Amino acid sequence: MSTNRWLATGNYFTSYREEQRIYFTHLDRTIFSLFLSLFFIWPLFFEVSNKYMLVLDNILIAIVAIIGLNIVTGFAGLISIGHAAFVGIGAYTVASFSRTLGDSHVIITHAWPLMIVLAGLMGALFGALVGLPAMRLKHLYLAIATLSFQMIFQWTINFMEFFNQGQTIPISRVVWFTGKLNRNEHYLFWYYVLLVVVVLSGFMVRNLLRTRYGRCLSAVRDNDRAADAMGMHPGLTKVYAFGLAGFFAGVAGALHAYVYRGVGFESFTLHHSITYLAMAIVGGLGTLNGSFWGPTAIITLELQVETLVEHASQILPSDWNLATALKPFSFGLVIVLFLMFEPRGIANWWRIVRSYTKLWPFRY
């Protein structure tokens, strides 16, 4: 690396300690700090309606969930088709306390950070349990095992009276230093909470990948027999990968419950598991920044399709039912196009841009 870390072009490391830095240059740290500050201060200057603030909240919730999915599918190479069930476990952890103690109980309204952490731990517990078959199963068989967990979760929520048979379980608004949140500031408050959770989650995963436990994930993904020969334990690595994925999914589920002020079965179906997997693929499997690009791209696509359907319905006959056909078509088309032409996802575009800026003004 160049002596002057402001003018460095490219990465030329002379030690492993240099290679493990979070920020390779001072310019990287400065740009990241500016972008992060921008995300925190822009709501102070631009007024956004609750509708669009809810969209931003949904993107941030999905980012937290996809960070977990990327750990198990991207970094560890284990297929999971039941990620929405882990998110649902986090949400129904909060809903269980709300149903047992009352939706306005002090634990729900005042100790909400503790409830979010508890939901994450419950997700980690179930994730580790589901990860146990991963010690013996691979590829399609593991995918079927996670799909089975999704089906078991759906059946349990739909038929147990304790979970209100899948109907909405209400959750009261939380209390902050200024008192109980009102309707106008609800989504803005959770935007800041979600932004903090996303930043902390990103740093947690980034630091995990710098450790031997993070490198074990990639080693097991590439060749679990070679990893075993080098002294790693592929089975335990797969279990804790599912556990970590379940933790982030549980946190995302608890945040979803608080943002929507209720938990219902329709938010954690197999369709949502497929959507989460599509977000990870479009963003870029095995990349941390892909966890940010994927949810943003898919949710923005859904909004644009809804807008297109609204305009097209004014021109085309109503019996065409364009909304039912266009949403699945666009969703599937995007996945197929990315798998064919950009299997490394949007994160690869970001990598190309960063490589160019790092080497500028040199061509190569």
Summary of the structure (lengths in Angstrom):
residues: 364
radius of gyration: 21.6
end to end distance: 16.0
largest distance: 67.8
contacts: 1195
relative contact order: 0.15
helix: 75%
strand: 2%
